[in-house]
Amino acid sequence: MKKTIYSILIALFVVLFTSTVCLAANVKKADATMTLVEDNVCNISFGEYGEFEKRMIECNTTDKYVDIKLTVKNNAERLEDKKANVVLLIDASRSMSTNQVIINGETITRKEAVLQSAQTLVEKLLAANPNIKIGVVEFATSTETNDEGYTIEGTDLDAKTVTSELTNDADAIEAALNTVSTDVMGARTNLEVGLDAANALLQTNNDPDTEDYIITLTDAIPNTARGVVGDTYTEATRVPTKNKIVELGENGVHLISMLIEMSDDEIAVSQEDPKPTYREVAEEIFGTSAHPTTGNVYYVSDEEVEDTVTNKIYASLLQEQYVLENIVIKDYFPQNIIDNFTYAQLTESNVGEVTAEVNKEDNSITWTIPALGPGEEGTFTYRISLNSEFNENIVGVNLPTNENVQITFDENGKPGSAENDKCPIIALDVLPKKDIPQTGIYTGMYIAGGVAVMAIIGFASYRFVKRNRF
């Protein structure tokens, strides 16, 4: 009998307590206050020039909502903002004048094809940014002879600075390219000295905010260098030339190299055994297109010269090749924000698309941007508003408005990712009831429940004593 009574009492207590707790689960928005605990800003750098920011733009504690702004940028420099010096380093060796090519049905020399493309490149650069300064240097070997009648090689005479200074005068640059077209230099190619001459021309402008570029246009691999005479494509030329390329890159000079018709034929005059091919020697010095020694390297056919110079190299100079593609930004929310707040977009994104609602499978919104070019920026804003009723479990605790931001992207075709979990943090409290003094939100309910339980316990005890008195 006693066990039955105890069981009934316990069951009654559990029912009453559970009912009381359930009634206490929701709080009205009007009874709550909201405060800003931390105004954290989420910053993510991704790739070389990508930048993301998520910041709070308003925390309205009266209407109890938070407005968030997301911004993504490609900080690669646009041409119109660029300060740059460019030297065209042009191969003037014999092979450039003797090799004939057919371009658009016209038979011209390889040198003519290169110079025509270089002229178009100059016109495009100056049209986009008239402040860019350009110079012209040619290289091969000297045609001068010494007292013994030998051609001079391996000296500074193997390169000629055609423009007296860096200039944005289109006529002066065109005249320099015409000079290269009629100049006669020797058969060999001393690229090391040519690079030195090009760099010396760049250094005549000492503005530290200006970017320096050397564009090498050649159909031959180096076969002589400073202090080297009669080299037959040995390490005596390869090593100092490669070292010069590395040195310039380390000093902040951007090198762009176009190598024309680098064949897989063996170098017949090479003294090495086995004899290397022209392509092998070129790659030893310049590296491959995928893994260059420094800068950008283009291995091209005669038919590809024009497009490479006027489009690809032009884009390389402008950083237009730096396009962030397939950008996916996922902003994740904590479960207590999902359960107690409403998400709504305030402004649409000016680039790409943003999901209109929160994906409840992973509690995220997704911003998808197909491509973001240099200087481009995307933004959009959203609001999270406290529901008209919310769970009291989130009262008195810090509430991060977000859980994490994850970004995936392609940078020049190479995939990458980045993330950050910083976000604004808010807190909720509940206004006390003025008409009934209380120590908690639903104190009255707890008291009533307690009184009911005590009454039941008293009545049950009375019955028990009465029935078991004798």
Backbone hydrogen bonds, N-H to C=O, Kabsch-Sander energy under -0.5 kcal/mol:
donor,donor_aa,acceptor,acceptor_aa,energy
5,I,1,M,-2.2
6,Y,2,K,-2.8
7,S,3,K,-2.5
8,I,4,T,-2.3
9,L,5,I,-2.5
10,I,6,Y,-2.6
11,A,7,S,-2.4
12,L,8,I,-2.5
13,F,9,L,-2.4
14,V,10,I,-2.6
15,V,11,A,-2.4
16,L,12,L,-2.4
17,F,13,F,-2.9
18,T,14,V,-2.9
19,S,15,V,-2.3
20,T,16,L,-2.1
21,V,17,F,-2.4
22,C,18,T,-2.6
23,L,19,S,-2.2
24,A,20,T,-1.2
25,A,22,C,-1.4
27,V,390,F,-3.2
29,K,388,S,-3.2
31,D,28,K,-1.4
32,A,29,K,-1.7
33,T,429,D,-2.6
34,M,61,T,-0.6
35,T,427,A,-2.5
37,V,35,T,-0.6
37,V,425,I,-2.4
38,E,425,I,-1.8
40,N,38,E,-1.0
42,C,54,K,-2.7
43,N,41,V,-0.7
44,I,52,F,-2.5
46,F,44,I,-0.5
46,F,50,G,-1.7
50,G,46,F,-1.4
51,E,73,K,-2.1
52,F,44,I,-2.9
53,E,71,T,-2.7
54,K,42,C,-2.4
55,R,69,K,-2.2
57,I,67,D,-2.4
58,E,67,D,-1.2
60,N,65,Y,-2.3
61,T,59,C,-1.0
64,K,60,N,-1.0
65,Y,60,N,-1.6
66,V,384,I,-2.1
67,D,58,E,-2.9
68,I,382,Y,-3.0
69,K,55,R,-2.9
70,L,380,F,-2.8
71,T,53,E,-2.8
72,V,378,G,-2.6
73,K,51,E,-2.9
74,N,376,E,-2.2
75,N,49,Y,-2.9
75,N,73,K,-0.6
81,D,78,R,-1.4
82,K,79,L,-1.7
84,A,82,K,-0.6
85,N,211,E,-2.8
86,V,133,K,-2.8
87,V,213,Y,-2.3
88,L,86,V,-0.5
88,L,135,G,-2.9
89,L,87,V,-0.8
89,L,215,I,-2.9
90,I,88,L,-0.8
90,I,137,V,-2.8
91,D,217,L,-2.6
92,A,139,F,-2.9
94,R,186,G,-0.7
96,M,93,S,-1.1
97,S,93,S,-0.7
97,S,94,R,-1.1
98,T,94,R,-1.9
99,N,95,S,-2.0
101,V,108,I,-3.6
103,I,101,V,-0.6
103,I,106,E,-3.0
104,N,102,I,-0.5
106,E,103,I,-1.9
108,I,101,V,-2.8
108,I,106,E,-0.6
110,R,99,N,-2.5
111,K,96,M,-2.5
113,A,109,T,-2.1
114,V,110,R,-2.2
115,L,111,K,-2.9
116,Q,112,E,-2.7
117,S,113,A,-1.7
118,A,114,V,-2.5
119,Q,115,L,-2.3
120,T,116,Q,-1.9
121,L,117,S,-2.3
122,V,118,A,-2.4
123,E,119,Q,-2.2
124,K,120,T,-2.3
125,L,121,L,-2.4
126,L,122,V,-2.5
127,A,123,E,-1.8
128,A,124,K,-1.8
129,N,125,L,-2.5
132,I,129,N,-1.8
133,K,84,A,-2.1
134,I,167,T,-3.1
135,G,86,V,-2.5
137,V,88,L,-2.8
138,E,160,K,-2.5
139,F,90,I,-1.9
140,A,158,D,-2.3
142,S,152,I,-0.6
146,N,150,Y,-2.5
149,G,146,N,-2.0
152,I,144,E,-2.6
158,D,155,T,-1.9
159,A,156,D,-1.3
160,K,138,E,-2.8
162,V,136,V,-1.7
162,V,160,K,-0.9
163,T,136,V,-1.5
167,T,134,I,-2.3
170,A,168,N,-0.9
173,I,169,D,-2.0
174,E,170,A,-2.3
175,A,171,D,-2.3
176,A,172,A,-1.8
177,L,173,I,-2.2
178,N,174,E,-2.0
179,T,175,A,-1.7
180,V,176,A,-1.9
181,S,177,L,-1.6
182,T,178,N,-1.0
182,T,179,T,-0.6
183,D,179,T,-1.5
185,M,92,A,-0.7
185,M,183,D,-0.5
186,G,141,T,-3.5
190,N,140,A,-1.6
190,N,188,R,-0.5
191,L,189,T,-0.9
194,G,190,N,-1.7
195,L,191,L,-2.9
196,D,192,E,-1.8
197,A,193,V,-2.4
198,A,194,G,-2.3
199,N,195,L,-2.5
200,A,196,D,-2.3
201,L,197,A,-1.8
202,L,198,A,-1.9
203,Q,199,N,-2.1
204,T,201,L,-1.1
205,N,202,L,-1.7
206,N,204,T,-0.6
210,T,207,D,-1.6
211,E,83,K,-2.8
212,D,252,G,-0.5
213,Y,85,N,-2.3
214,I,254,H,-2.4
215,I,87,V,-2.8
216,T,214,I,-0.7
216,T,256,I,-2.7
217,L,89,L,-2.5
217,L,215,I,-0.5
218,T,216,T,-0.5
218,T,258,M,-2.1
223,N,189,T,-1.7
224,T,189,T,-0.9
227,G,154,G,-2.9
228,V,225,A,-2.6
237,T,234,T,-1.6
238,R,234,T,-2.0
239,V,235,E,-2.0
241,T,237,T,-1.8
242,K,238,R,-2.7
243,N,239,V,-2.6
244,K,240,P,-1.9
245,I,241,T,-2.0
246,V,242,K,-2.6
247,E,243,N,-2.7
248,L,244,K,-2.4
249,G,245,I,-2.0
250,E,246,V,-2.4
251,N,247,E,-1.4
252,G,249,G,-1.5
253,V,248,L,-2.4
254,H,212,D,-3.0
255,L,253,V,-0.6
256,I,214,I,-2.7
257,S,296,N,-2.9
258,M,216,T,-3.0
259,L,257,S,-0.5
259,L,298,Y,-3.1
260,I,218,T,-2.5
260,I,258,M,-0.6
261,E,300,V,-3.1
263,S,261,E,-1.2
267,I,276,P,-2.8
268,A,266,E,-1.1
270,S,267,I,-1.7
271,Q,232,T,-0.6
278,Y,265,D,-1.7
279,R,263,S,-2.1
281,V,277,T,-2.1
282,A,278,Y,-2.4
283,E,279,R,-2.6
284,E,280,E,-1.8
285,I,281,V,-1.7
286,F,282,A,-3.3
287,G,282,A,-0.5
287,G,283,E,-1.2
288,T,291,H,-1.4
293,T,286,F,-3.1
296,N,255,L,-1.7
298,Y,257,S,-3.1
300,V,259,L,-2.5
300,V,298,Y,-0.6
304,E,301,S,-0.9
305,V,302,D,-1.2
308,T,304,E,-2.3
309,V,305,V,-2.7
310,T,306,E,-2.7
311,N,307,D,-1.8
312,K,307,D,-1.7
313,I,308,T,-3.4
314,Y,309,V,-0.7
315,A,311,N,-2.7
316,S,312,K,-2.2
317,L,313,I,-2.3
318,L,314,Y,-1.7
319,Q,315,A,-0.9
320,E,315,A,-1.7
321,Q,315,A,-1.0
322,Y,319,Q,-1.6
323,V,321,Q,-1.6
324,L,372,L,-2.0
325,E,323,V,-0.6
325,E,410,D,-2.8
326,N,370,P,-2.7
327,I,369,I,-2.3
328,V,408,T,-2.6
329,I,367,W,-2.9
330,K,328,V,-0.6
330,K,406,Q,-2.9
331,D,329,I,-0.5
331,D,365,I,-2.3
332,Y,330,K,-0.6
332,Y,404,N,-3.1
333,F,363,N,-3.1
337,I,334,P,-0.6
338,I,334,P,-1.9
339,D,335,Q,-2.5
340,N,336,N,-1.0
341,F,337,I,-1.9
342,T,385,S,-2.8
344,A,383,R,-2.0
346,L,381,T,-2.4
347,T,381,T,-1.6
350,N,379,T,-1.1
353,E,368,T,-2.3
355,T,366,T,-2.1
359,N,364,S,-3.2
360,K,358,V,-0.8
362,D,359,N,-0.8
363,N,359,N,-1.6
364,S,359,N,-1.3
365,I,331,D,-1.8
367,W,329,I,-2.9
368,T,353,E,-3.0
368,T,366,T,-0.6
369,I,327,I,-3.0
369,I,367,W,-0.5
372,L,324,L,-2.5
375,G,74,N,-2.1
376,E,373,G,-2.1
378,G,72,V,-3.0
380,F,70,L,-1.6
381,T,347,T,-0.8
382,Y,68,I,-2.3
383,R,344,A,-3.1
384,I,66,V,-2.3
385,S,342,T,-2.3
386,L,64,K,-2.5
387,N,340,N,-2.7
390,F,27,V,-2.6
392,E,25,A,-2.4
394,I,391,N,-1.7
395,V,392,E,-1.8
396,G,428,L,-3.2
397,V,394,I,-0.9
399,L,426,I,-3.5
401,T,424,P,-2.7
403,E,332,Y,-3.5
404,N,332,Y,-1.0
405,V,420,N,-2.2
406,Q,330,K,-2.4
407,I,418,A,-3.3
408,T,328,V,-2.0
409,F,416,G,-2.1
410,D,325,E,-2.9
411,E,414,K,-3.3
412,N,323,V,-1.2
412,N,410,D,-0.6
414,K,411,E,-1.7
416,G,409,F,-2.6
418,A,407,I,-2.2
420,N,405,V,-1.8
425,I,38,E,-2.8
426,I,399,L,-2.3
427,A,35,T,-2.1
428,L,394,I,-0.6
428,L,397,V,-0.5
429,D,33,T,-2.3
431,L,31,D,-3.7
443,T,440,G,-0.7
446,Y,442,Y,-1.8
447,I,443,T,-2.7
448,A,444,G,-2.7
449,G,445,M,-2.5
450,G,446,Y,-2.4
451,V,447,I,-2.9
452,A,448,A,-2.3
453,V,449,G,-2.2
454,M,450,G,-2.7
455,A,451,V,-2.5
456,I,452,A,-2.2
457,I,453,V,-2.7
458,G,454,M,-2.7
459,F,455,A,-2.6
460,A,456,I,-2.7
461,S,457,I,-2.3
462,Y,458,G,-2.3
463,R,459,F,-2.1
464,F,460,A,-2.2
465,V,461,S,-2.6
466,K,462,Y,-2.4
467,R,463,R,-2.1
468,N,464,F,-1.4
469,R,466,K,-0.9
